[in-house]
Amino acid sequence: MDSCGYMGKLLRVDLSSRQIQVEPLNRDWAGKYMGGTGLATRYLYEEITASTRPGDPGNPLIFMTGPLGATGSITSGRATWIQ
């Protein structure tokens, strides 16, 4: 069960409907896009269109850590959030 250093799951929270859903991490993307920022950007690319505006309710806010989070590695304590 290789998740490229990640925990292998994503948590989706819909604040409008108060629904929480756990989904598996896309392992192909985790191996292809480096770190939390790269992977978060890939997920964002799939979620929005060219007409999506920052204040739109359907625009996701993504919080993601990299695969080295909670290790002693330099700068591994960083988190990424993009919208």
Secondary structure by P-SEA (a helix, b strand, c coil): ccccccccbbbbbcccccbbbbbbcaaaaaaccccaaaaaaaaaaaccccccccccccccbbbbbccccccccccccbbbbcc
